[in-house]
Amino acid sequence: MQYKDYYQILGVNRDASVDDIKRAYRKLARKYHPDVSKEPDAEARIKEINEAYEVLKDTEKRAAYDRLGTHWRAGDDFRPPPGWDTNFEFRSAGFGDGGGFSDFFSTLFGGLGGMGGFEQAGARRGFRTRGEDHQAKILIRLEDSFEGASRTITLRVPEIDNNGRVVTRDRSLNVKIPKGITEGQRIRLTGQGTPSVTGGGAGDLYLEIGFEPHRWFRAEGKDIYLDLPVTPWEAALGATLKAPTLKGPVELTIPPNSRGGKKLRLRGRGLPGNPAGDQYVAVTIVTPPAHTESDRDAYRRFAEALPFDPRRELGFP
């Protein structure tokens, strides 16, 4: 997937005002409109121009796009940096799936928004409608989900300043994290969305949960996974070892003749719930390095005492 420089496409600086962007778009739209343009690439260019304008005219899309940084060049192979959209507050009126736009657009904005906002339509009809909902993604520690916690989070909220340029302000909130919450679930903060302009209640703020990378564990739903390093002789002979869990270390029995990748289940040692998740421990066999001649001699003696061909089933002589 190629990175698209929307500022370059419209021919404006990164600090261009909203009015600058509108003027640049109108000029290019007149030049490349397929009904009037004689340019051979008019259809492709107007599609690219429309996509750039769709992002840069919108306060939130533009602020999110700017967050990717300035070190990318048009045409670069691109993957969104991990967590690029965390702690960033959006309205929930929806960005859509980018129908007709590039994969680059859909990757950035296809998953944002989408709960629907009806404030404007309600205002035209004179109803007392509630304000728009907002949403943001936040990262928490696995331990916060396991134990439950109260945390102060800071969200970045995009807005237009007096010069018509996009800026962000910080917004801090106290959040109670319930025990057992999993990635992708949401916490609802009532009344923390957009205030109503028609006298209805404010919208809500939905915080989508993700987990920070952990030194040892990874989560899938309520289940926790751990790769446990063992020596070849522990795997072959069996052993009782200590293994970490979110609740503290436990003694774990490694059965004799365990192979690398073998999974052992610790029932109920995952994230809390009804039922609680489990923890799965994958045996990872680690071969000691042979740094010295003494180390290498030990391996030679081992090879002589216990000849073994792991490639026998491949059928080579």
C-alpha positions, 0 to 999 in steps of 0.5 A: 500500500502506498502512502499518499501526500494529500497536501502535495496532491492539492498543492498546499502547505501543511499549515494551510488554512481551511480556506486555502484548502478550499481554494486549491481544491476548487482550482484543481477540480475545474482543471481536471473535471472529466467533463471539461478537462483535456488532460489524459489522466483527468479521471485518475487525478480528479479521484485523487484530488477528491480523496485529498480534499475529503481528508483535509477539509475535515477537522478530525480526518486532517488531524488524524492524518497529520498525526502520522508525521512528516517523514513519509514520502508519496509512493512510500510503502506504508503501514500505519504505525502501531497505536497511531490512532490511540488517545485521539477523540473523534465524533461518531458521525462516521467516516464511512468506508472510503468507498471509491477511495484508495486502500490508503484512505480505507486503512486510516479511516474505514474503522473510525466512526460509524455510530451515527450522529443525528443532531443536525437533522433533528435541529432542522425539525425542531426536536430536542435531540441529544448531542453527537456521541464521540469515540476514542481508542485507549491502551491499558495494561493487562493488569488493569483489566485483571485487577480493575483500576481507575486511571486518568487518560488524556485525549487529543481533541482536534479543532479549528483555531481563529486562523482557520488552522487545525490544532489539537487540545488535550482533554483529561478524564478519570476512567474506571476500568472494569475487571475482565474487559477485553480488547475491542470492548468499549467503556461508555462515559455518559454525557462526555460527547457533544452538547446538544444545540437543541436542548437535549442531553449531551452525547456520550463518549465511547472508549475502545479498549486495547492492551499495551504490549506486555513483556510476557503475555498476550491476550486473545479474548479472556485467554492469556498466552505465554511462551515459556522457555525450557531447556532441552533436558527439561523438555525431554526428562520433564520438570516442575518449573515456575511460570508467571501468571497475572496473579503471580507465579505458579508451579507448572509440570512439564511432561517428559518428552514435551516438544516445542510448541506444546501448550499447557492449560492453566484453568481460570488463570486468564482475565476474570469473568463468568467464566474466567479465561484460561492461561495457555503456556507454550513450551519453547525449547531454548538451546544453550549456546556453544561459546567455548571449546568446552561447550562444544565438547559437551555437545559432541559427547551428547551427540555420540551418546544420543544419536538422533535425526530430526530430518529422518521423515524427509526421506533423505539418505 
